[in-house]
Amino acid sequence: MSATTSGRSGRKIVLWRHGQTSWNLERRFQGSTDIELTETGLAQARRSARLLASLKPDAIVASDLKRAAATAAELAAVTGLPVTHDAALRETYAGEWQGLTHEEIVEKYGEQYAAWKRGEPVRRGGGELETEVADRAAPVVLDHTGGLPRGGTLVVVSHGGTIRTTIGRLLGLEARSWESLGGLSNCCWSVLGEGARGWRLLEHNAGTLPEPVLGDDD
């Protein structure tokens, strides 16, 4: 899919990662496993929702996994906007990696992990390729962006890996370089703005003072 859009309407896409989960703290690869937010995660979502509400978003779309849906619900409560849930915005399915800690993955799947870090196309744990995640997620984001008014803002509530691949796809970057975008801390966000030549990265991992990235992107 093309990273460009027609016209200069000044639309923005805010890609917001869900709040903290217990598996984030344990550095377990969540993938598509449906893990709920911790109390801290809920508090993070409430705080971030108040900040994001000041952007006066026009629409909210979210992954249907509990951690993303609960995060999105906090913004809906502040703005009064409905949330559209879409399974295409779920985190990368990572097969046998899911539920394992970072250390366990390196121990059991060291060569696979190293190849992924080098930017090679890898089905982590027998799961999805990063390009396949972008194939399902980016069109959903663009479809909802298409319904925005001129100068409108879409908030996408999703997961670290899915957000990174979607940003990479929309910016037209080669897949092997997507890792260079870095991860998102819990309940932080990135902002893409629409210009004459397509989408531009305006902010990345914004929302708080710098914090360590816990979870799937380690």
Secondary structure by P-SEA (a helix, b strand, c coil): cccccccccbbbbbbbbbccccccccccccccccccccaaaaaaaaaaaaaaaaacccbbbbbccaaaaaaaaaaaaaccbbbbbbcccccccccccccccaaaaaaacaaaaaaaaacccccccccccaaaaaaccaaaaaaaaaacccbbbbbbbbcaaaaaaaaaaaacccccccccccccccccbbbbbbcccccccccccccccccccccccc
